[in-house]
């Protein structure tokens, strides 16, 4: 047991002593007021922000919005905000700078930033399987193997995690990373695909429904080459924290991880309510697309590589090592993957929060 677990145990032990001394009074108050537990209405909540990995908050965050709405973070004494970032790279930069305490990012991008001195650490997995992919509408541009990518033109945002990873994955799979990248906004991708200006778009496999629906309205089908199905052995997105926050207030980190895990599992059992909460935050989104993407995201929570004891939120060493090997191709130096993450907070989760 390390210092993080010890401090949290001490806090809970102290609370237990206080609670025992006030048990009768609390019971009486609960009987009179209908108190259901959690912090009192007057309790001061810790304000916490999680930055997303892209400037659009995709539907796979619906479970976290549902958890906020259901009071699961508030039960942990947290006033949680989910805020749009820009890219995984920018989110790491912002969390390291203290603009937000937490972020959800691509592990490869995060590891490269850490190797360059970013003061952040991964504390929980978002997806066990890698969600990166490239998609096309023209059947003549279909990608079946890594070699099919050679010479293709890909349009995406500067710093996009999947564009960053793609040349590395090609190299890792024995293919010369000869691709053309056109920097463009997300909103320009559909038109560029239809006109043939680009061959492919980088896509989060759990955020592709908007593109599918939009292109179908133009008589186009969208097909994708998913990296995780072709040898990309690394985690999907993962939750990281500012190192100073982790050092100064590990109890806060633990409560965030607890609320995070509770929200994910709550979302699996309350899909409609989770989507309702997400739609309340983003009323202009297409509900059909949100429903499709949220349902698709569930498949990426766990797979055969997940740690059966620690559950789907654990950062599996083999996967983290795989992400580091990929990051090393970009950073051109050895990365100590063991220093980039900790499972201490996942290990301290109640057993009922470890697995869906």
N, C-alpha and C positions, 0 to 999 in steps of 0.2 A: 504493500500500500504506500503510495507516495504522498507528498505534501498536500496535493489537491484533494485527494480522498479524505485524508486526515482532517483537514480544515472543515470540509463539509460534514463529516461525522460529528465533529465537535459542535458545530452549529446545531445540528439536529438533536444532539444529546442535551444541549442547553435548552433548546425549545421544549424538549420532552419534560425537563424538570419544571420549567415554568408552567407548562400545560397541566402537569399533575397537580400543581399547587392551586390552579384556578379551575379545576375540572368541574366542581359542583356549580360554581357561578356561571361557567360557560354553558353547562347543560341547561340551567334554568333560563338563561337568556335565549338559548336556541329554541326552547319550548315555547317561549313567549313570542319570538320574532320570526320563527320559521327559518332561521339561519341554516344554510346548507353547506357551510365550510368555506375554505379559501380565505383570502385576505378580507378584512372588514372593509366596508365602504369607505372608511376614512384612512385606510392603510396607504402609505406612500409606495407607489409602484416604481420600479426601476425602468427608465426609458431605454429601450434597446432598438437598434435598427439593423436589419439584414438587407444588404444590397444584393440585387439579382445579378446574374451574369450577362445581362443584355439590357438595352434601353427599352425593350418591350418585356413586360413581366408576363411570361407564358403561363398557359393554363395549368401546367404541372405544379404551380404554386397554390392551386385552389385549396389543397389540404391545409396549408398554413393559414390562408385567409379564413378557412372554416374553423381552424383551431383558435384564431383570434376571436372570431364571432362567438364561439362556444365558451370562451372564457378560460381556455386551457393554459394560455400563457399568463393570464391574470391570476390563475390559481397558483402559479409559481412566483407571484409578486412582480410580474413583468408587464409593462406597457409596450407591446411589440408593434413595430412598423416594418412593413416590407416596402422597400423603395427600389425603383428601377436604377440599375447601374448604366454602363455603356457597353463594355466588353468585359470578358474575364480578366484581361490584363489591367484595365482601368479599375475594376472592382478591387483587385488585390492592392493596387496603389492606394486607393481611397481607404481601405481597411487598415493598411499599414500606417497611413498618415493619421488615423484616428477619426476620420470623417464619419465612419460607421464602425461599430464594434465587430460586426460579423458580415460575411459575404458568402455567396454560393458561387463557385467557379469551377472551371475545368482544371483538374489536378495537374496536367502537364504545364499549363500556363502558370499555375500557382507555384509549382516547383522551380521553374526557371526564375521567377521573381524572387523566391526565397534564396536561391543560389546567388542572386545578385544583391542580397541584403535586405529584402523585404521582411519586416518583423511580424510574421503571421504564422499560424500553425493550423493544420487541418484537425478537426475534432469529431467529425461524424460524416458518414457517407450520405449523399443524396440519392445516388443510383449506383448499384453494384456493376451494372453493364454500361459500357460506353455508348453514348447516344449520338455521336457524330455521324454524319452521312453527307453525301452529295446527291442531288436530284436533277432530273432532266425531263423534258417533255417530248423532244424529238427522238423517236425510236432509233434513228441512225446514230445518235450520240449516247446510246445505252452503255452503261459500265457494268461489266460482268467480272472483271479481274482488275488488280492494281495496274497492270500494264495498259489497260484501256484508257487510263487517265492521261497518259502521255500526250502532250500537244493540245489538251483541252483548255478552253477558256472558262474561268470560274469568276463569278461576280459576287462580291460580298463586302461587308464593312471592314474598314481597317482595324486590325487587331482581333478579328473574329477568331475564336478559339479553334474552330474546325479548319479554317484556312491555314492557321498556324501549324496545326497538327498534320495536315494532309501531306506535305512534302516529307515530313519525318516518317510518317507511316509508309509512304511509298518506298523510301530508302530502306526502312526496316524490313520491308517485304521484297527487297532485291530489285526495285525498279528505280530508274533514274528519275528524280523529281522534276521533270520537265513539264511545267504547267504555266499557263498565263493567267494572272490574277488582275481583274478589273475592280477597282474600289468603287462601290456604289452603296447607296442607302437601301435599306430593306424594301422600301416602297417602290423602288425602281426595278427590283428583280423580276417581277412578273412580266412587265413589258419587255425587258431585255431578253428573257427566255423566249417569249412569243415571237419577237422580231428576229431572233437568231444572233443578237449582239453577243450573247454568251451561250455557252453550251450547258453549264451546270451552275447550280447554286449550292452553297454549303447550308446544311439544314440540321437543326436539332430534331432527332427522330421523335421527340415528344412535343414538338411544336410545329408540325408540318400541315395541320388541317386547314389553316387559313389559305395556304398556298394551293392545296388540293382543291378546295372549294372555289377559289378565285379563278384558277386555270380551267376548271371544269366548265365554268360559265362561258369560257371562250372556246369550248370544244377540245380542250387539251387535258390529257391525263398526265399525272406526275408519278414517276417511278424513282426509286432511290437505291443507292448502293450504301449499305449500312456498315460502317467500319468494324463494329463489334462482331459482325457475322463473318468477317474476313480477317481474323487474326489480331485485332486490336485488343490486347489483354491488359486493360487498365480500368479503373473505376469511371463511372460517369461523374457528374458534378458532385462536389463535396463541400461541406460547411467548414469555413475557416474563421479564425478569431484573431484579433489583434493581440500580439504577445504580451503587451503591457497589461491589457485587461485580464488575460489569463493568469498572469503573475500576481496582479494586485487583488483580483476578486474572482478566484476560481469557483466560489460558490455561485456567483452570477452565471458563469459559463455552464455549470452543472444544471442550473435551473432552466437556462435556455435550451440545453440539449434535452432535458426532460420534457419541456413544453413542445419542443420540435418533434420528438419521437411520438408523444401523445397525439399531436395534431395529425401526423402522417397516418397513424393507425386509426384515428377517429375518421379521417377522410375516406379510408377504405370501407368503413362501415356506413358512412353517411355521405355518399357521393353527391346526391342531389343537393343536400344542404351545403356541402363544400362549394359546389358550383354556384349556388345561390349567393354565397358570400363573395366569391370571386366576381360574379356579375354585378353585385352591388358596388364593388370597387371600380369596375370597368364596364359600365352599362352599354358602351358603344360596341363591345365585342360581339361577335357572332356566337350565340349560345351553342349552336350545333357544332361549330369548330372547337369550342371550349370543351364540350362533352367528349368529342372524339379524342382530343389531345390528352385530357385528364385520364381517360380510360387507357389510352396507349401507354401513358407514363407508368402505370402500375406494373407492367411487365418488366420494367427496368429496376424495380426496387431490389429484387433479389434474384440470384441465379445459383448455379451449382458451385460457384466459387465463393459464395458468401459463407462467413464463419457461422456454423450451426449453433455454437454456444453463445457467442456474442450477438448474433442476429444481423439483420439487414442494415443496421446503422454503423456497423464496424467497418473500419478501414483495413481491408485484408492485406497483409504484408506482401503476398505475391503480386497482387494487383498494383499496390503502391510501388513496388520495385519495377514492374512493367512500365508504369507511368514515368518513373525516374529515368529508365533507359531511353525512353522516347525523348524526354526533356534534355538528356545529355547530348543528343544529336543536334539540338538547337543551341545549347549553351556551350558545347565543345569542351566539356569538362565533366569530371565525375561528380555526381550529386549523391550525397548521403541521404537516401530516401527515409531512413529511420528517424532522422532529425526533423522531417517535414510534417509529422503527424503524431498524435497520441490517441490511444483508445481508452485512456483513463476515465473519461466522462461517459463513454458508452458502457464500459464495464460497471460503472456505478448506477446504470439505469435499473429500475425495478424489472424483474424478469418478464412481467406482463407487457412491458414496453419494448422488448427486444425484437420481437418477431410479429409480423402480421398474421 
